[in-house]
Amino acid sequence: MASTAGPLERVFIGSRSSRIVRHSPVPVVVVPRGAAQALAERAGRG
């Protein structure tokens, strides 16, 4: 069952991202800014 978080959702991902997530025909993962770089650095050390 899908539900919306309303205003709280927009605080976390913004109105544009929220629209993309809501209307995407495929699953979408929202990653915080800078997280991809941090994960890549950690993977390089491992």
Backbone bond lengths (Angstrom), bond angles and torsions (degrees), N, CA, C in turn:
res aa  C-N    CA-C-N  psi(-1)  N-CA   C-N-CA  omega(-1)  CA-C   N-CA-C  phi
1 M - - - 1.442 - - 1.529 108.35 -
2 A 1.302 117.26 126.43 1.461 121.81 -179.90 1.522 110.08 -90.86
3 S 1.321 115.29 146.92 1.463 120.12 175.30 1.513 108.07 -144.55
4 T 1.320 116.32 163.84 1.460 120.12 178.11 1.513 109.02 -112.61
5 A 1.323 115.81 149.38 1.456 120.65 -178.73 1.527 111.91 -91.99
6 G 1.331 117.09 -5.82 1.458 120.75 177.71 1.516 112.37 67.25
7 P 1.344 117.15 -140.51 1.470 121.54 -175.70 1.529 113.14 -59.07
8 L 1.307 117.68 -34.02 1.464 120.80 -179.46 1.523 110.89 -61.74
9 E 1.323 117.15 -38.95 1.470 121.53 178.21 1.525 110.46 -59.46
10 R 1.324 117.46 -42.49 1.462 121.59 -177.59 1.522 112.19 -67.03
11 V 1.310 118.11 -28.63 1.460 121.08 177.13 1.522 109.92 -63.87
12 F 1.322 116.81 -38.95 1.456 120.93 -175.70 1.521 113.96 -82.45
13 I 1.341 118.51 -40.28 1.458 118.31 -174.95 1.521 114.27 -119.74
14 G 1.295 119.79 -6.43 1.455 121.57 178.06 1.522 112.92 84.24
15 S 1.314 116.19 160.60 1.463 120.51 -174.29 1.525 112.40 -69.71
16 R 1.326 118.03 -38.96 1.475 119.72 -179.69 1.524 110.98 -67.69
17 S 1.319 116.32 -46.50 1.470 119.66 179.12 1.514 110.49 -63.33
18 S 1.314 116.68 -39.20 1.454 120.79 178.97 1.523 110.73 -60.45
19 R 1.323 116.95 -41.69 1.465 121.55 179.21 1.529 110.44 -64.75
20 I 1.326 117.13 -41.90 1.469 120.90 179.02 1.524 110.31 -62.36
21 V 1.325 116.61 -46.95 1.461 121.27 -179.71 1.522 110.64 -61.87
22 R 1.317 116.34 -44.15 1.463 121.66 -177.00 1.530 112.33 -65.61
23 H 1.328 118.20 -37.69 1.460 121.12 -173.92 1.524 114.36 -101.43
24 S 1.307 117.95 1.82 1.456 120.61 -178.54 1.532 110.88 -69.64
25 P 1.327 117.28 134.51 1.468 119.94 178.02 1.535 112.64 -78.93
26 V 1.323 116.49 -6.62 1.463 121.34 179.66 1.522 109.44 -127.26
27 P 1.325 118.50 160.37 1.469 120.59 177.53 1.534 111.49 -59.13
28 V 1.311 116.21 143.37 1.460 122.67 -178.12 1.527 108.88 -128.29
29 V 1.331 115.80 137.21 1.457 121.25 174.69 1.519 107.60 -112.74
30 V 1.326 116.94 127.71 1.457 121.66 178.35 1.524 107.49 -98.20
31 V 1.335 116.21 121.22 1.459 122.39 -177.75 1.527 108.47 -111.07
32 P 1.335 117.91 130.14 1.463 119.88 179.55 1.527 111.76 -58.86
33 R 1.319 115.50 147.52 1.464 121.51 179.22 1.531 109.16 -55.73
34 G 1.295 116.94 132.91 1.463 122.02 178.75 1.515 114.09 88.36
35 A 1.307 118.30 -14.37 1.461 121.01 -177.48 1.520 111.43 -67.67
36 A 1.313 118.22 -38.26 1.471 121.11 -178.78 1.519 110.27 -62.96
37 Q 1.321 116.82 -42.96 1.468 120.88 178.99 1.531 110.52 -63.82
38 A 1.327 116.78 -44.95 1.461 120.52 -179.97 1.531 111.13 -62.19
39 L 1.324 116.67 -42.11 1.475 120.05 178.74 1.526 111.32 -65.28
40 A 1.328 117.10 -39.46 1.458 120.85 179.52 1.531 110.54 -64.38
41 E 1.325 116.72 -41.10 1.458 120.44 177.87 1.509 111.82 -64.05
42 R 1.334 115.95 -42.71 1.470 119.49 179.05 1.525 111.36 -65.06
43 A 1.318 117.37 -37.88 1.470 121.24 179.50 1.518 110.48 -66.82
44 G 1.310 117.47 -35.78 1.456 121.75 179.66 1.513 112.86 -67.11
45 R 1.317 116.27 -27.70 1.472 120.61 179.81 1.511 112.11 -83.50
46 G 1.337 116.53 -24.39 1.457 122.26 -172.40 1.467 113.82 -72.96
